[in-house]
């Protein structure tokens, strides 16, 4: 995901000279499904073709060792440049491609006729009230629901029955503070509520935003807008660059941030206007121990019982526990490593999840959005017992990669991301229904095309 902006910049700068082809070499079983890949292309607004390298044959043929990796092939078919395991390639790739273009123009081997691609999926974004909602926050006291309408780049506020109360943001991807109609987000995710302020993890902007629910305004309170480097030390909130904040949680008066891109948990002090790492060394892995030496892998969901912070640690398909008082060590309730995942109801290290993104604590039980298994599971933090609560029936299709989960008044509210909806679960009966959104329309300006394959396989190649 961090590579996509550089690819888009290159595509725009060289529209007639280069073609980007994505090669999707999956790690998780769920990522091998072509339908899942199409959904991902739509969610991340990709316009170039993507090849499903389900068995990693291309990965092995090119000697790839890590995600993401980039290779450049010249018009004569030679593999001339590689960026192994690198997220930031634009500056060097721009210089290299510029020289390559000059060389092959001189040799008259460069075809500059644009190549177009056929549609793989109808554009539903302009018709759907929600488009890949990533997270949801239920406010029982205020009887409100806050929905991160992530790929519509806005927030939707409804009552608990789905009736529209407000829309935050104009629906265009970008960054702008101001009133609701002018404000802009870029793939908003997790939210946290304190008083009349809603805090938002603005993922692609690498920022934390504050929404004044009474004044109907949005302002940036943390982040520079630039992607932070690994191992960042933090500092003044508005002068510190960080990396893909995915979820937020208030605990003991402080705002905790699941910093997925830096594989850490950070904490934002709203009074001192500082943001610093709280747990995780920044190394991507599963490792327990002291907070500063522990290891996480794309933490994406947060909840608490008041004493511990529970983390949905997605890339290791794990649930982690972090003491909030600063003492003790990080521990793992479920999960054993970067390449250990599945769908097994068991106890402790025998249980398996698959890329879980969401988690909420309710009356002694953790409810987990087991994203790639398309289930909601329960986890007893004391015994370690993990089992399916609802979902998994292929005929019923109750969920499609749920990414967020929240609780209010005896019900779970689930951001059913790939189905573009909110599912509501009654905790007593386990009955599941789709929230009936009333008065929620898609952003009027949203029109996107998703493409996947060349219209003519015989077109001459480009670098």
C-alpha positions as CSV (number, residue, x, y, z in Angstrom):
1,X,0.0,0.0,0.0
2,X,2.9,2.4,0.7
3,X,4.2,1.8,-2.8
4,X,1.0,2.8,-4.6
5,X,1.4,6.6,-4.4
6,X,4.8,6.3,-6.1
7,X,3.4,4.1,-8.9
8,X,0.5,6.6,-9.5
9,X,3.0,9.5,-9.8
10,X,5.1,7.6,-12.3
11,X,2.0,6.6,-14.3
12,X,0.8,10.2,-14.4
13,X,4.2,11.6,-15.4
14,X,4.8,9.0,-18.1
15,X,1.3,8.2,-19.5
16,X,2.6,7.2,-22.9
17,X,5.9,5.8,-22.0
18,X,5.4,3.2,-19.2
19,X,2.9,0.5,-18.3
20,X,2.6,-0.6,-14.7
21,X,1.7,-4.2,-14.2
22,X,1.1,-5.4,-10.6
23,X,2.1,-9.0,-9.7
24,X,0.1,-10.1,-6.7
25,X,2.1,-12.9,-4.9
26,X,-0.1,-13.7,-1.9
27,X,0.8,-14.6,1.6
28,X,-2.6,-15.4,3.0
29,X,-4.9,-18.0,1.6
30,X,-7.7,-15.5,1.2
31,X,-5.5,-13.3,-1.0
32,X,-5.3,-16.0,-3.7
33,X,-9.0,-15.5,-4.6
34,X,-9.4,-13.4,-7.8
35,X,-12.5,-11.8,-6.3
36,X,-10.5,-10.7,-3.3
37,X,-7.9,-9.2,-5.6
38,X,-10.6,-7.3,-7.6
39,X,-12.0,-5.9,-4.3
40,X,-8.5,-4.8,-3.2
41,X,-7.9,-3.1,-6.6
42,X,-11.2,-1.2,-6.2
43,X,-10.5,-0.3,-2.5
44,X,-7.0,1.1,-3.2
45,X,-8.1,2.7,-6.5
46,X,-5.7,1.0,-8.7
47,X,-6.0,1.5,-12.5
48,X,-3.3,-0.8,-13.7
49,X,-3.6,-4.5,-14.5
50,X,-2.8,-6.9,-11.7
51,X,-1.7,-10.5,-12.3
52,X,-2.7,-13.2,-9.7
53,X,0.6,-15.0,-9.0
54,X,-1.3,-17.4,-6.7
55,X,1.4,-20.0,-6.5
56,X,4.3,-17.5,-6.5
57,X,5.8,-18.8,-9.7
58,X,6.7,-15.3,-10.9
59,X,7.9,-14.4,-7.4
60,X,10.3,-17.4,-7.6
61,X,11.3,-16.8,-11.2
62,X,12.5,-13.2,-10.4
63,X,14.1,-14.2,-7.1
64,X,11.8,-11.9,-5.0
65,X,12.4,-12.1,-1.3
66,X,10.0,-9.5,0.2
67,X,7.0,-7.2,-0.3
68,X,6.9,-4.8,-2.1
69,X,9.5,-5.3,-4.8
70,X,9.7,-3.5,-8.2
71,X,11.4,-4.4,-11.4
72,X,11.8,-2.4,-14.6
73,X,11.8,-4.1,-18.0
74,X,13.0,-2.1,-21.1
75,X,11.3,-2.1,-24.6
76,X,13.6,-4.8,-25.8
77,X,12.5,-7.2,-23.0
78,X,15.5,-6.9,-20.7
79,X,15.2,-6.8,-16.9
80,X,17.2,-3.7,-16.3
81,X,16.5,-2.5,-12.7
82,X,15.2,-3.9,-9.4
83,X,14.0,-2.4,-6.2
84,X,13.9,-5.3,-3.8
85,X,11.7,-4.8,-0.7
86,X,11.6,-1.0,-1.1
87,X,8.6,1.2,-0.4
88,X,10.0,4.5,-1.6
89,X,11.2,4.4,-5.2
90,X,10.0,7.5,-6.9
91,X,13.1,9.7,-7.1
92,X,15.5,7.0,-8.2
93,X,12.9,5.4,-10.6
94,X,12.0,8.7,-12.1
95,X,15.7,9.4,-13.0
96,X,16.2,5.9,-14.3
97,X,13.1,5.9,-16.4
98,X,13.9,9.3,-17.8
99,X,17.3,8.1,-19.0
100,X,15.7,4.9,-20.4
101,X,13.2,6.8,-22.4
102,X,15.9,9.0,-23.9
103,X,18.0,6.0,-24.8
104,X,15.2,4.1,-26.5
105,X,13.8,7.1,-28.3
106,X,17.2,7.4,-29.8
107,X,17.2,3.7,-30.8
108,X,13.6,4.0,-32.1
109,X,12.6,1.1,-29.9
110,X,10.1,2.9,-27.7
111,X,6.4,2.7,-28.5
112,X,4.6,5.8,-27.2
113,X,1.1,4.8,-28.3
114,X,-1.0,4.6,-25.1
115,X,-2.2,1.2,-24.1
116,X,-5.7,1.0,-22.6
117,X,-7.2,-1.7,-20.4
118,X,-10.6,-3.3,-20.3
119,X,-12.7,-3.0,-17.1
120,X,-12.6,-5.8,-14.7
121,X,-15.3,-4.5,-12.4
122,X,-18.2,-2.2,-12.9
123,X,-17.7,1.1,-11.0
124,X,-20.1,0.9,-8.2
125,X,-18.5,3.6,-6.0
126,X,-20.8,6.3,-7.4
127,X,-23.9,4.2,-6.5
128,X,-23.1,2.7,-3.1
129,X,-23.8,4.7,0.1
130,X,-20.7,3.2,1.6
131,X,-17.5,2.2,-0.2
132,X,-15.1,-0.2,1.7
133,X,-16.0,1.1,5.2
134,X,-12.9,0.3,7.2
135,X,-13.9,1.0,10.8
136,X,-17.1,1.8,12.8
137,X,-17.5,3.4,16.3
138,X,-20.8,3.0,18.2
139,X,-21.7,5.6,20.8
140,X,-24.3,4.1,23.1
141,X,-24.7,7.2,25.3
142,X,-25.3,9.5,22.3
143,X,-27.1,6.8,20.3
144,X,-24.9,7.5,17.3
145,X,-22.8,5.5,14.9
146,X,-19.6,6.9,13.3
147,X,-18.7,5.1,10.1
148,X,-15.3,5.5,8.4
149,X,-16.5,5.4,4.7
150,X,-12.9,4.9,3.8
151,X,-12.7,4.7,0.0
152,X,-15.4,7.5,-0.2
153,X,-12.8,9.4,1.9
154,X,-15.4,10.7,4.4
155,X,-17.2,10.0,7.7
156,X,-20.8,9.1,7.9
157,X,-22.7,9.8,11.1
158,X,-26.1,8.0,11.7
159,X,-28.3,7.1,14.7
160,X,-28.1,3.5,15.8
161,X,-30.9,2.6,13.4
162,X,-29.0,4.0,10.4
163,X,-30.7,7.3,9.9
164,X,-28.3,10.0,8.6
165,X,-27.3,12.7,11.1
166,X,-24.3,14.2,9.2
167,X,-21.6,13.7,6.7
168,X,-18.0,14.8,7.5
169,X,-15.9,15.6,4.5
170,X,-16.6,16.3,0.8
171,X,-15.8,12.8,-0.4
172,X,-12.6,13.8,-2.4
173,X,-9.3,12.2,-1.5
174,X,-6.9,14.8,0.0
175,X,-6.1,16.9,3.0
176,X,-8.0,20.0,4.0
177,X,-9.2,21.4,7.3
178,X,-12.3,23.5,7.7
179,X,-16.0,22.9,7.8
180,X,-17.6,19.6,7.0
181,X,-18.3,20.5,3.4
182,X,-14.7,21.6,2.7
183,X,-12.8,19.1,4.8
184,X,-10.9,16.3,3.0
185,X,-9.6,12.9,4.2
186,X,-7.7,10.2,2.5
187,X,-8.7,6.7,3.5
188,X,-9.9,7.4,7.1
189,X,-9.9,4.4,9.4
190,X,-10.2,4.1,13.2
191,X,-12.0,6.7,15.4
192,X,-12.2,7.6,19.1
193,X,-14.7,9.8,20.8
194,X,-14.1,12.1,23.8
195,X,-16.8,14.6,24.7
196,X,-17.9,16.4,21.6
197,X,-14.7,15.7,19.7
198,X,-14.2,12.7,17.3
199,X,-10.6,11.8,16.6
200,X,-9.8,10.1,13.3
201,X,-6.9,8.1,12.0
202,X,-6.5,9.6,8.5
203,X,-4.5,6.7,7.1
204,X,-3.1,7.8,3.7
205,X,-2.5,11.3,5.0
206,X,-0.5,9.9,7.9
207,X,-2.3,12.2,10.3
208,X,-4.7,12.4,13.2
209,X,-7.6,14.6,12.7
210,X,-10.0,16.1,15.3
211,X,-13.7,16.6,14.4
212,X,-15.6,19.2,16.4
213,X,-19.1,17.7,16.4
214,X,-20.7,20.9,17.7
215,X,-18.9,23.4,15.5
216,X,-18.9,21.0,12.5
217,X,-15.2,21.6,11.7
218,X,-12.2,19.4,11.1
219,X,-8.6,20.2,12.1
220,X,-5.3,18.3,12.0
221,X,-3.7,17.7,15.4
222,X,-0.9,15.3,14.6
223,X,1.3,14.4,11.7
224,X,3.1,16.3,8.9
225,X,1.4,14.7,5.9
226,X,4.6,12.9,5.1
227,X,5.1,9.1,5.6
228,X,7.3,8.6,8.7
229,X,10.4,6.3,8.7
230,X,10.7,3.1,10.7
231,X,12.0,3.6,14.2
232,X,10.6,7.1,14.6
233,X,11.1,8.6,18.1
234,X,8.2,11.0,18.1
235,X,8.0,14.6,19.4
236,X,5.8,17.6,18.9
237,X,2.6,16.2,17.4
238,X,2.4,18.5,14.4
239,X,6.1,18.2,13.6
240,X,6.3,14.4,13.8
241,X,5.9,12.2,10.7
242,X,4.4,8.8,11.3
243,X,3.2,6.0,9.2
244,X,-0.3,4.6,8.4
245,X,-2.3,5.1,11.6
246,X,-5.1,2.5,11.5
247,X,-7.0,2.7,14.8
248,X,-7.4,4.9,17.8
249,X,-8.5,4.3,21.4
250,X,-8.9,6.4,24.5
251,X,-7.5,4.8,27.7
252,X,-6.6,6.4,31.0
253,X,-7.0,9.9,29.5
254,X,-4.6,9.3,26.6
255,X,-5.1,8.6,22.9
256,X,-3.4,5.4,21.7
257,X,-2.7,4.9,18.0
258,X,-2.2,1.6,16.2
259,X,0.6,2.7,13.9
260,X,0.3,-0.1,11.3
261,X,3.0,1.3,9.0
262,X,5.6,1.5,11.8
263,X,4.6,-1.8,13.5
264,X,4.2,0.0,16.8
265,X,1.6,1.4,19.3
266,X,2.0,5.2,19.8
267,X,0.4,7.5,22.3
268,X,-0.8,11.1,21.7
269,X,-0.8,13.4,24.7
270,X,-3.6,15.9,23.9
271,X,-2.5,18.3,26.6
272,X,1.2,18.5,25.8
273,X,0.6,18.1,22.0
274,X,3.2,15.3,21.8
275,X,3.1,11.9,20.1
276,X,5.6,9.1,20.9
277,X,6.0,5.3,20.6
278,X,4.4,3.4,23.5
279,X,5.1,-0.2,22.5
280,X,7.1,-2.0,19.8
281,X,10.6,-1.6,18.5
282,X,9.5,-1.0,14.9
283,X,10.8,-4.3,13.7
284,X,8.0,-6.3,11.9
285,X,7.6,-9.6,13.7
286,X,5.8,-11.2,16.7
287,X,7.9,-10.8,19.8
288,X,6.9,-10.5,23.4
289,X,8.8,-8.9,26.2
290,X,9.4,-5.3,27.5
291,X,7.4,-2.7,25.6
292,X,10.3,-1.0,23.9
293,X,11.8,-4.3,22.7
294,X,8.6,-6.1,21.7
295,X,7.7,-6.6,18.1
296,X,4.4,-6.1,16.3
297,X,3.4,-6.5,12.6
298,X,0.9,-4.0,11.3
299,X,-1.2,-3.5,14.4
300,X,-4.7,-2.5,13.1
301,X,-7.2,-2.7,15.9
302,X,-7.3,-1.6,19.6
303,X,-9.5,-2.1,22.6
304,X,-9.1,-2.2,26.4
305,X,-10.4,-3.7,29.6
306,X,-9.1,-0.7,31.5
307,X,-5.9,-2.4,32.6
308,X,-4.5,-3.8,29.3
309,X,-4.5,-2.7,25.8
310,X,-5.6,-5.5,23.4
311,X,-4.2,-5.3,19.9
312,X,-5.3,-7.0,16.7
313,X,-1.9,-7.5,15.2
314,X,-2.9,-8.2,11.6
315,X,0.2,-9.4,9.7
316,X,1.0,-12.1,12.4
317,X,-2.7,-13.0,12.7
318,X,-2.4,-12.4,16.4
319,X,-4.1,-10.8,19.4
320,X,-1.6,-9.1,21.7
321,X,-1.9,-7.6,25.3
322,X,0.0,-4.6,26.5
323,X,-0.1,-3.4,30.1
324,X,-1.3,0.2,30.3
325,X,0.5,1.1,33.5
326,X,3.9,1.0,31.8
327,X,5.1,-2.0,33.8
328,X,5.0,-5.7,32.8
329,X,5.6,-7.1,29.4
330,X,3.8,-7.4,26.0
331,X,2.2,-10.9,25.7
332,X,0.4,-12.9,23.0
333,X,-3.0,-14.5,23.4
334,X,-3.3,-16.0,19.9
335,X,-0.7,-16.1,17.2
336,X,2.7,-17.6,16.6
337,X,4.4,-15.9,13.8
338,X,4.4,-14.0,10.4
339,X,3.6,-17.1,8.4
340,X,1.3,-18.9,10.8
341,X,-2.4,-18.3,10.1
342,X,-5.6,-20.3,9.5
343,X,-9.1,-20.8,10.9
344,X,-8.9,-23.0,14.0
345,X,-11.1,-22.7,17.1
346,X,-8.8,-23.7,19.9
347,X,-7.0,-22.5,23.0
348,X,-4.0,-20.1,23.0
349,X,-1.3,-21.0,20.6
350,X,-3.3,-23.8,19.1
351,X,-5.9,-21.3,17.8
352,X,-5.5,-19.6,14.4
353,X,-6.8,-16.4,12.9
354,X,-6.2,-14.9,9.4
355,X,-5.2,-11.3,9.3
356,X,-7.6,-10.0,12.0
357,X,-8.1,-6.2,11.8
358,X,-10.7,-5.4,14.4
359,X,-11.3,-6.1,18.1
360,X,-13.6,-4.9,20.9
361,X,-13.8,-5.8,24.6
362,X,-17.3,-6.4,26.1
363,X,-18.0,-7.8,29.6
364,X,-14.9,-9.9,29.9
365,X,-14.9,-11.2,26.3
366,X,-12.9,-10.0,23.3
367,X,-14.8,-10.0,20.0
368,X,-12.5,-10.2,17.0
369,X,-13.2,-9.2,13.4
370,X,-11.3,-12.2,11.9
371,X,-11.0,-10.4,8.6
372,X,-9.7,-12.9,6.0
373,X,-11.8,-15.7,7.5
374,X,-14.9,-13.5,7.2
375,X,-16.0,-14.3,10.8
376,X,-16.5,-12.8,14.1
377,X,-14.7,-14.8,16.8
378,X,-14.7,-14.6,20.6
379,X,-11.5,-14.8,22.7
380,X,-11.4,-15.3,26.5
381,X,-8.4,-13.2,27.6
382,X,-8.0,-15.3,30.8
383,X,-8.2,-18.8,29.4
384,X,-7.2,-18.1,25.8
385,X,-10.1,-20.0,24.4
386,X,-10.9,-18.7,20.9
387,X,-14.0,-19.8,18.9
388,X,-16.3,-18.7,16.1
389,X,-19.2,-16.5,17.3
390,X,-20.9,-15.8,13.9
391,X,-20.0,-16.2,10.3
392,X,-18.3,-18.8,8.1
393,X,-21.5,-20.1,6.5
394,X,-20.7,-19.8,2.8
395,X,-24.4,-19.9,1.9
396,X,-25.4,-17.1,4.3
397,X,-22.4,-14.9,3.5
398,X,-22.9,-12.8,6.6
399,X,-19.5,-11.1,6.2
400,X,-17.0,-10.3,3.6
401,X,-13.6,-9.3,5.1
402,X,-14.9,-7.3,8.1
403,X,-12.3,-4.7,9.2
404,X,-13.9,-2.9,12.2
405,X,-16.1,-3.8,15.2
406,X,-17.7,-1.8,18.0
407,X,-20.3,-2.3,20.7
408,X,-23.3,-0.4,22.1
409,X,-26.4,-1.3,24.0
410,X,-26.1,-5.1,23.6
411,X,-25.2,-5.1,20.0
412,X,-22.0,-5.4,17.9
413,X,-21.7,-3.1,14.9
414,X,-19.4,-4.5,12.2
415,X,-17.8,-2.6,9.3
416,X,-18.3,-5.3,6.7
417,X,-15.6,-3.8,4.5
418,X,-15.8,-5.7,1.2
419,X,-19.6,-5.9,1.3
420,X,-19.9,-2.1,1.6
421,X,-22.2,-2.3,4.6
422,X,-22.6,-2.3,8.4
423,X,-23.7,-5.5,10.0
424,X,-25.5,-5.5,13.4
425,X,-25.2,-8.6,15.7
426,X,-27.5,-9.1,18.7
427,X,-25.2,-10.4,21.4
428,X,-27.9,-12.6,23.1
429,X,-29.4,-14.2,20.0
430,X,-26.5,-14.0,17.6
431,X,-29.0,-12.7,15.0
432,X,-27.3,-10.7,12.2
433,X,-28.9,-7.9,10.2
434,X,-27.7,-5.3,7.8
435,X,-28.0,-1.7,9.0
436,X,-30.6,0.1,6.9
437,X,-29.0,3.3,6.0
438,X,-31.5,6.1,5.4
439,X,-30.6,9.4,3.7
440,X,-27.0,8.4,3.0
441,X,-26.0,9.1,-0.6
442,X,-22.5,8.5,-2.2
443,X,-20.4,11.6,-2.9
444,X,-21.6,13.2,-6.1
445,X,-18.1,13.8,-7.4
446,X,-16.9,10.2,-7.1
447,X,-16.4,8.5,-10.5
448,X,-13.7,5.9,-10.7
449,X,-12.6,3.2,-13.2
450,X,-11.0,0.0,-12.2
451,X,-9.0,-1.9,-14.9
452,X,-7.2,-5.2,-15.0
453,X,-6.0,-6.5,-18.3
454,X,-4.7,-5.2,-21.6
455,X,-7.1,-4.9,-24.5
456,X,-4.6,-6.4,-26.9
457,X,-2.0,-8.8,-25.7
458,X,0.0,-8.2,-28.9
459,X,0.7,-4.5,-28.2
460,X,4.5,-3.7,-28.3
461,X,6.1,-3.5,-24.9
462,X,7.2,-0.4,-23.1
463,X,9.7,0.1,-20.2
